Amino acid sequence: MNYYAFDPADIWSLGLLDFIDPAPTWFASAKCRGNTSDFYPERGQSAAAAKVICAGCPVRQDCLDYAIAKRETRGIWGGLAPVERRRHRLG
């Protein structure tokens, strides 16, 4: 069964690659690589594990800057939850 309205390979042929945001270069150095479960907790779950990982991450500020610039609305980025990033951006 095809879940797409078009063949995903058409992304290249239609010239849509310019609209795909590749992983930022700093992401290769992020301590969270390969660990998505801690960084996307369900509502009511603690984000403490993700924040501990972020605290020792060499690219924490790059990550936070990226999330704020992209207005990420989900997950822990740069050690901050969405509400905390919103306050940081507005503050």
N, C-alpha and C positions, 0 to 999 in steps of 0.2 A: 504494500500500500504506500502511495506517495503522499506525504503530508504537506508537501510544498505546492504552491500554485505554479511553480516553474522548476526546472531542473537547477539544483544549486550550482552546477557548473556554469550556468548562464551568467552568474555574477561576474565572471571574468569576461565573457564574450559581450556582455551588455555594458562593460565599462564601469561597473559599480564598485570596483575595488577601492576607488577613491573615497567611498563613503564608509568603508570599514575601518574602524579604529584599531590599529595593531597594538599589541602589548607594548607599553612604554619600555624603554631600554633599562630603566632602573629595576624593573620587575624581576629580572634574572637574579638580582641580589637580595630580593625580599625573603625574609624568614618564613613567610606564610605560604610560599609556593607549595602547591600540592595539598594544602589543608584548607578546604572550603567550609567544612562543617562547623568549626569553631568561629569562623568569621561571618557566618550568616545564621545566628541563633534565632530560634522561633520566638515569637512574642512571649515574654515572661521568663525566658531562659537567660542565664547569666552570660555576659560577654567577657567575664574576667579572664578566661583562658586566652582569648584572642588578644586582650589588652596586655597580658604578660608577654606574649610573643612580640607584639609591637614595641613594647618598651625597650627591648634589646635589639631591635632591627636597625641596620645601618641606613636604610632608605625610608625611615619613618616619615620624615618631613616631605620627601618627594611624593610619597603615597598620599599623605594628607593634602598636599597642594593639588595633586591630580584629582582626588575625590571632590574637593571644593570647586575646582575649575569645571569638572564634568557634572557637578551637582548630583553626585551619586546619592540615591535615596534609600539604599539598602546596604546592610553589612557594616562591618568594622573596617575602617580605612585609616591608616596613620594613628591608630589607637583610639579613635573617636567613633561613637555611634552616630547615626543620622541626626538626631536631635542636637547632639554636642557639636557636630560640624556646622549645623545651621546657626547655632549660637556663636560659634567661632567666626563664621563668615560675616554675620551681622554685627558682631561685637567689635 
